[in-house]
Amino acid sequence: MSGICSAHKEFVAGCPQCEATIPKPMTGKWTLTGPDGRAWSSDSPLHCCHLEQKERVPAHVALKRILHALETE
């Protein structure tokens, strides 16, 4: 099983054996390219997505969406 070491039956944060079983992203520069040709580069794929979303969705709109989601729960 991925993410579980031989010493545990589940993943234990901080355990060097458990941590070693987690696949790490490839090192280097990652680039996310949109259909319109715009590109966002960073050192991780998630940060590329963050940069794209930050550009596409203004901060005040993102905040409105979060507050609306909290109201409906």
Stockholm file with secondary structure:
# STOCKHOLM 1.0

chainA/1-73         MSGICSAHKEFVAGCPQCEATIPKPMTGKWTLTGPDGRAWSSDSPLHCCHLEQKERVPAHVALKRILHALETE
#=GR chainA/1-73 SS CTTCCTTCSSCCTTCHHHHHTSCCCCSSCEEEECTTSCEEEESSHHHHHHHHHHHHSCHHHHHHHHHHHHHHC
#=GC SS_cons        CTTCCTTCSSCCTTCHHHHHTSCCCCSSCEEEECTTSCEEEESSHHHHHHHHHHHHSCHHHHHHHHHHHHHHC
//
